[in-house]
Structure formats: structure tokens, C-alpha cells
Amino acid sequence: MRTAVVHDWLNGRRGGEKVLEAILPLVPDPTIFTLFYTPGSVSPAVERYPIRASFLNTLPFSRSHYRNYLPLFPRAVESFDLSGFDLVVSISHCVAKGAIAPPGVPHLCYCNSPVRWAYEMFDLYFPRDRTRFFLLKKWAVDRLRRWDIATANRPTRLLGNSSVIVERIRRHWNRESRALFPPVDVAYFTPSAAPRKDFLLAVGALVPYKRFELAIEAAKALGRPLVLVGNGPEEARLRAMAGSSVRMVAGIPGEELRELYRTCAAYVQPGEEDFGIATVEALACGAPVVALGRGGVRDMVRDPEHGVLYAEESAAALTAAVRRLETMSFDYNALRASALRFSPERFAEEFRAEVAALLPPAARRSPETKAVR
């Protein structure tokens, strides 16, 4: 058996790429299909498999300005020749779920989210006063949304990465799905005896919906240091507003990130996340969480047991939540215990069962499909 694994793009190692890395060993003989691919940008565990990039990857500036080719994304994902494959698995937050499986071949989609900026977050990603060619981009996104809805039935089965994504799939695509939480390396992210320090920590891609500007404003109001780990298109804007007490870093080794989790006063999440792998990593290291109480965080954080959840998406609300946290104490063993249910072993077991349920009985018994057992 052969598996086509469709991923939107491979140009960094974020949450979606960690899920891809976990899925590849669970399916038989995988080949990766992706719109864009920058060699060396993902882990060796991913690059050991064959990778086939779309025609978009050969176009000018495709590595640095790939988002400018948005109108061509649907055509590119539909151009993949998946003939000869016995199973299609897509890991989608944009167009990967629209890949066309051969007739009779099952297609399992692991959905990190329906396209955020085509539904709830267009104004956040494309503010009219800061977006060049606003009307052209609005036309392109409207067109993508219509295609996204029209292709919602292509996957045979859908998995959402959290309960909020399951609801989003139902609302936008009129499809049922089930939540399968992504895997987190809780064996690596562990507490230590190092004392907690005064700084706040935020981790993630520097994109609009993360709302890291609110973390910067709150840290200034609190007079607390903030460490912001990540890179992305918002970097220049965030650096411009960050004062001397804000340290922005990217591409740090895993050991350094783990030490930040182990020693921060609190992990802060100022925007609504679809799931939030970094939040689980922080909990696994014994860090309490201060987060906007919407989205995937509600699957992992209980207030006041694991930290503070607040209702209003604003710097003032985040500031007040951190001040409330300062009056609380936590059982750090309980914080870690809350993260253990997101282990890679649990994910592998559930994902294998989903794949096996889609395969015909003869294929499940074949020696070539032992990867899904």
C-alpha cells in the first residue's frame, strides 16, 4: 500500500508540521505532496520521506512571498497526481483538504482549521488601512471561500484538532467530524528544579490572529519582562512596538525553549488558538497559563486549577488576568498531569484506528499496512 500525504506548505516547523511529523510513521509508504517546499526548513524526520512540491514552488519569490500566489492555491492542490496511491491523508489549514483522491480511494483529513482568514478572521489578517491591493485580496479570499465550501465533501472522513475546530467544520462545511488532539512531546517537555523567574512567556508564529501585540502591551502595563519566541510576517510591527523589556527570539534550540517554559512566571496566550501545542508544552513543564478563554485552550486549561482564563480580547483584560494569577498558587504536578493526556502515544493509537477503519478488510491484514496497526 502507498499513502499520499498532502500538506499545505513546508517552509517552517510550526504546529502543523509537528502533526505531519507524527503522522508519517503511522501510514504505509508515505509520499508528501505540498504547495511549497523550502529544503532544510522542516525536521529530518519529515525530509527523510519523498516530497513532491507543486508547480507554484518554481515561480519567482515562492519562498519569501508565497502568500501572493493565493489565487492559484486551489488549482495547485488539485493538480497533484495521486493515481497509484491507496490512501490519501491531508493535514489542512488552508487548501490541502481539497486534494482529489483517485476514485474509490479513502481520504482522511486532519483539519487544523478551515481557512481562518476566509471566514472569521479576514479583517484581522487584511486590515483595510494597512493592506495593499485590498479589493484584489478580498476578491481572492471570497473566491477561495467559495471553493473551500464546494470541496468540503472531498475527504471521506474529517478529524478536527480540537472541539472548537469540530464546531467550525460543522458551521462552515456542514460536515460532522470528531476531535483528535494533536500530539505533544510531554516526555521531553518536563519540569525541573530551577526556580521560577519574573518574566512572562509567549510562543508561536508571528501572525495576526495570535494577538501578540496585546501581550506586549500587557507586559508594559505590568512592568514585567516578556520573552516572545517565534517569527513570521508580524515581526517588524511587533519589534517596533516592543520596548527594552521585551525580548524577541526565533529558531532557538529545543533545550532553550524548554528552559524558558521551566522558568517563566506564566505562559500567556492572548489570542484565540485552534488548539495550542505550545500551551500544552508549557503545562508539561509546570508553567501556569493565562489565556483568552476561547478556542482550543478550553480543552486543556481549567480555571483556576491550571491558570486563568479571561473573556475579553484586550491588553487590559490580559493585564488583569496576570495580576489575578499573582495572587494564586499552583500544584505543579497537577499542571504537568493535565498535559499528559496529549501524549504522542495516545495520538498514534487513535490515528491508527481512524486509518484502519477507512481501509478495506483485506488491506488491514496486508503485511504492507503494518504501519497502521
Buried (B, 14 or more C-beta within 10 A) or exposed (E): BBBBBBBBBBBBBBBBBBBBBBBBEBBBBBBBBBBBBBEEBBEEBBBEBEBBBBEBBEBEEBEEEBEBBBBBBBBBBBBBEBEEBBBBBBBBBBBBBBBBBBEEBBBBBBBBBBBBBBBBBBEBBBEEEEBEEEEEBBEBBEBBBEBBBEBBEBBBBBBBBBBBBBEBBBEBBEBEBEBBBBBBBBEEBBBEEEEBBEBBBBBBBBBBBBBBBBBBBBBBBBEBBBBBBBBBEBBEBBEEEBEEBBEBBEEBEEEEBBBBBBBBBBBBBBBBBBBBBBBBBBBBBBBBBBBBBBBBBBBBBEBEEBBBBBEEBBBEBBBBBBBBBEEEEBEBEEBBEBBBEBBBEBBBEBBBEBBBEBBEEEBBEEEEBEBBE
